Amino acid sequence: MRSEVFNTDCIEYMRTLPDKAFQLAIADPPYGGAKETVGRKGGTWAAKYGTHINEWDKAPTQEWFDELSRVSENQIIWGANYFTMPPTRCFLIWEKTIPENFTMAMCEYAWTSFNANAKVFKHSQVGDPNDPRFHPTQKPVALYAWLLKNYAKPGDRIFDPMMGSQSSRIAAYKMGFDYVGCELDKEYFDKGCERFAKECKGEIKLKDGSIVKQASLFDL
């Protein structure tokens, strides 16, 4: 099983690929500046994640959409309500099961290329205490597992061009799918790889930089 990731610009990577290299692409692109200015750079966002978001929260170009469609047979794109997309009957809603007075959106919308019925997935956005959030748009592994269960077939190759926290990679690995992912930001890439190693390989990085297997921690 292949699980391969690149710390690179996904546009540059996709340009090297043949047509329909993947059966399914799952993407969660930034949408800053798309249609209208989206204000998510202050308040609790800045307090929790810093102003680092200013560096990458820029909506993808039309080339990004064209290349994603070219290199994959089907696509699932989160946040597509911020972009101009073709009509689809198979839109997806992630209901976060949070109260109405919460400061963030109660749900998120995904556009898909599938000709099927629309679906809703209910799952808390609150992370596992043993798996803390480090990315401001980090989605739960359970959400990606649900997507793969419903929209991928055995043997499909999965692509995430902006994998961020690597939730999609963890889900694909645990479900036995070949996977390729890209992430431009070096800090998120390194933290995502560390998260994947811990979650899927049982590896933990200690403060001195050494790597230990979880099973061996009792012997420390």
Residue pairs with C-beta under 8 A, 6 or more apart in sequence:
1 173
1 176
1 177
1 178
2 157
2 178
2 179
2 180
3 169
3 172
3 173
3 178
3 179
3 196
3 200
4 179
4 180
4 181
5 163
5 166
5 169
5 180
5 181
5 182
5 183
5 189
5 192
5 193
6 13
6 180
6 181
6 182
6 183
7 182
7 183
7 184
7 186
7 189
8 182
8 184
9 182
9 184
10 64
10 161
10 162
10 182
10 184
11 61
11 63
11 64
11 67
13 161
13 182
14 67
14 68
14 70
14 71
14 161
15 67
17 71
18 71
19 70
19 71
20 70
20 71
20 72
20 73
21 71
21 72
21 157
21 159
22 71
22 72
22 73
22 156
22 157
22 158
22 159
22 180
23 72
23 73
23 74
23 152
23 153
23 155
23 156
23 157
23 158
24 72
24 73
24 74
24 75
24 76
24 148
24 151
24 152
24 156
24 157
24 158
24 159
25 68
25 71
25 72
25 74
25 75
25 76
25 158
25 159
25 160
25 161
26 75
26 76
26 144
26 147
26 158
26 159
26 160
26 168
27 68
27 75
27 76
27 77
27 78
27 160
27 161
27 162
28 77
28 78
28 79
28 137
28 139
28 160
28 162
28 164
29 59
29 60
29 64
29 77
29 78
29 79
29 161
29 162
30 56
30 57
30 58
30 59
30 60
30 137
30 162
31 38
31 57
31 59
31 79
31 82
31 83
32 38
32 40
32 41
32 57
32 58
32 59
33 58
33 59
34 59
34 82
34 83
35 82
35 83
35 84
38 82
40 53
40 57
40 136
41 51
41 53
41 54
41 57
43 103
44 103
45 53
45 136
46 53
48 136
49 135
49 136
52 187
53 136
55 185
56 184
56 185
59 82
59 83
64 161
65 83
68 75
68 77
68 161
69 75
69 113
71 159
72 159
74 112
74 113
74 114
74 151
75 111
75 112
75 113
76 92
76 110
76 111
76 112
76 113
76 147
76 151
77 83
77 85
77 110
77 111
77 112
78 94
78 108
78 109
78 110
78 139
79 108
79 109
79 110
80 91
80 109
80 110
80 111
81 109
81 111
83 111
85 111
88 111
88 112
88 113
88 114
89 115
89 116
89 117
89 118
90 112
90 113
90 114
90 115
90 116
90 117
90 118
90 119
91 109
91 110
91 111
91 112
91 118
92 109
92 110
92 112
92 118
92 119
92 120
92 121
92 147
93 107
93 108
93 109
93 110
93 118
93 119
93 120
93 121
94 107
94 108
94 110
94 120
94 121
94 123
94 139
94 143
95 106
95 107
95 120
95 121
95 122
95 123
96 104
96 105
96 106
96 107
96 108
96 123
96 124
96 125
97 122
97 123
97 124
97 125
98 104
98 106
98 124
98 125
100 106
104 125
112 151
114 151
119 150
121 143
121 146
123 140
123 142
123 143
123 146
124 140
125 139
125 140
127 133
127 138
127 140
131 195
131 199
133 165
134 165
134 188
134 191
134 195
135 164
135 165
135 188
135 191
135 192
137 164
138 164
138 165
138 167
139 165
139 167
140 167
141 167
141 170
141 171
141 174
141 199
142 171
143 167
144 167
144 168
144 170
144 171
144 172
145 171
145 174
145 175
147 171
148 158
148 171
148 172
148 175
148 177
149 175
152 158
152 177
154 176
156 177
156 178
157 177
157 178
157 179
157 180
158 168
158 172
158 177
158 178
158 179
158 180
159 179
159 180
159 181
160 168
160 169
160 179
160 180
160 181
160 182
161 181
161 182
162 182
162 183
162 184
163 169
163 181
163 182
163 183
163 192
164 183
164 188
164 192
165 188
165 191
165 192
165 195
166 181
166 183
166 192
166 193
166 195
166 196
168 179
168 181
169 179
169 181
169 192
169 196
170 195
170 196
170 199
170 200
172 178
172 179
173 179
173 196
173 200
174 200
183 189
183 192
194 205
197 203
197 205
197 211
198 204
198 205
198 214
202 213
202 214
202 215
203 211
203 212
203 213
203 214
204 211
204 212
204 213
204 214
204 217
205 211
206 212
212 220
